[in-house]
Amino acid sequence: MTAFTRFSDDKITEKGFVFAPDVSAIMDDSLISDPMANPFAGLRKGGVAVVNTTKPQASVLQGRDDVTVVRVDLTGKALRILGKPILSSGIAAAVARISGIKKEALLTALSEELGDIGLGADMVAKNVEFATTIYRELAPLKLNTEEVPTAEELVPLAVVVSDGGIEKVTNTGNSYARHTGNWRTFRPTIDYAKCTNCMICYAYCPESAMSVGEDGRVKIDYDNCKGCMICMTECPLKAVSQSREGGVQ
């Protein structure tokens, strides 16, 4: 999903898509190496990318040494404060802080928005705490972005080939090359000492990411498992556990 917004001290008259942002917020660091997502696309030189990650700086830049990357572990803090990996309040706070929006304005808007959608007072308070934590952790940055030159010609889709080696989108039968396992925030693991091979996880998996090995036991296809954790929810013996991707606790 891609969403965008504009804010300015001056009157905003443009209501169309934002193709060349000054700030880009990337809530899932697995998208950075995904040539089909390409979240740095269009980000202006001198811009800022806010990335939800625990990875080192070098692995996040991906060749964009002309932008500033701000790394923050939104997922970890959301789990600690909210008890759920819901990141919207945290990423809003990060962008607000970097852009120079005052904390009082952020928290007022946040409380009103969450109250309007019917969130309880306790959860609103936790989201305010989450946003305040992120706001305090970061510092405002001076944006000094360059204007994006107007393209002189359109590149025919048929000749577009990604750097990551994904086949042309115009080729037939290429869906097998599109692995969705890098979408995961959490990784399921089967404890075979508890597993009775009842096949319930196999039946419930919405992505057909469960297979049966030569030994007759259920296996997880991590190339395509999206980490929805339905297998863990449905397992009657609790033989499936979850851990955060990247070994982060």
Backbone hydrogen bonds, N-H to C=O, Kabsch-Sander energy under -0.5 kcal/mol:
donor,donor_aa,acceptor,acceptor_aa,energy
13,T,11,K,-0.6
19,F,17,F,-0.8
24,S,48,V,-2.7
26,I,24,S,-0.6
26,I,50,V,-3.5
27,M,25,A,-0.7
29,D,52,N,-0.8
31,L,28,D,-1.8
32,I,29,D,-1.0
34,D,31,L,-1.2
37,A,34,D,-0.8
38,N,34,D,-2.8
41,A,38,N,-1.9
43,L,40,F,-1.7
44,R,21,P,-2.1
46,G,66,D,-3.2
47,G,44,R,-2.2
48,V,22,D,-2.3
49,A,68,T,-2.9
50,V,24,S,-3.0
50,V,48,V,-0.5
51,V,49,A,-0.6
51,V,70,V,-2.8
52,N,26,I,-2.7
53,T,51,V,-1.0
53,T,72,V,-1.3
59,S,56,P,-0.7
60,V,56,P,-0.7
60,V,57,Q,-1.1
61,L,57,Q,-1.7
62,Q,58,A,-0.7
64,R,61,L,-1.6
65,D,63,G,-1.2
67,V,64,R,-1.1
68,T,47,G,-2.7
69,V,67,V,-0.5
70,V,49,A,-2.9
70,V,68,T,-0.5
71,R,69,V,-0.6
72,V,51,V,-2.2
74,L,72,V,-1.7
77,K,73,D,-1.7
78,A,74,L,-2.7
79,L,75,T,-2.4
80,R,76,G,-1.7
81,I,77,K,-2.7
82,L,78,A,-2.3
83,G,78,A,-1.4
84,K,78,A,-1.0
86,I,84,K,-1.7
87,L,85,P,-0.6
91,I,87,L,-2.6
92,A,88,S,-2.0
93,A,89,S,-1.9
94,A,90,G,-2.2
95,V,91,I,-2.3
96,A,92,A,-2.3
97,R,93,A,-2.5
98,I,94,A,-2.3
99,S,95,V,-2.1
100,G,96,A,-0.7
100,G,97,R,-0.8
101,I,96,A,-2.5
106,L,102,K,-2.1
107,L,103,K,-2.8
108,T,104,E,-2.1
109,A,105,A,-2.2
110,L,106,L,-2.6
111,S,107,L,-2.4
112,E,108,T,-2.2
113,E,109,A,-2.6
114,L,110,L,-2.5
115,G,111,S,-2.1
116,D,112,E,-2.2
117,I,113,E,-1.2
118,G,115,G,-1.4
119,L,114,L,-2.1
124,V,120,G,-2.3
125,A,121,A,-2.3
126,K,122,D,-1.8
127,N,123,M,-2.2
128,V,124,V,-2.2
129,E,125,A,-2.2
130,F,126,K,-2.6
131,A,127,N,-2.7
132,T,128,V,-2.5
133,T,129,E,-2.4
134,I,130,F,-2.0
135,Y,131,A,-2.6
136,R,132,T,-2.3
137,E,133,T,-1.4
138,L,134,I,-1.3
141,L,98,I,-2.0
143,L,141,L,-0.7
144,N,46,G,-0.9
144,N,142,K,-0.5
146,E,45,K,-1.8
159,V,156,P,-1.7
160,V,157,L,-1.8
161,V,159,V,-0.7
162,S,166,I,-0.7
165,G,162,S,-1.3
171,N,168,K,-1.6
174,N,171,N,-0.5
177,A,174,N,-1.5
178,R,175,S,-1.6
179,H,177,A,-1.2
181,G,223,D,-2.9
183,W,180,T,-1.7
184,R,181,G,-1.4
187,R,243,S,-3.4
189,T,241,S,-2.3
191,D,239,A,-3.5
192,Y,190,I,-1.0
194,K,191,D,-1.5
195,C,191,D,-2.0
203,A,199,M,-2.0
204,Y,200,I,-2.2
205,C,201,C,-1.7
208,S,205,C,-0.9
211,S,219,K,-2.5
213,G,211,S,-0.5
213,G,217,R,-2.8
216,G,213,G,-1.9
219,K,211,S,-3.5
221,D,209,A,-3.6
221,D,219,K,-0.5
222,Y,220,I,-1.2
224,N,221,D,-1.5
225,C,221,D,-1.7
233,T,229,M,-1.9
234,E,230,I,-2.5
235,C,231,C,-1.4
238,K,235,C,-1.0
241,S,189,T,-2.5
241,S,239,A,-0.5
243,S,187,R,-1.6
245,E,185,T,-2.5
247,G,244,R,-1.1
248,V,245,E,-0.6
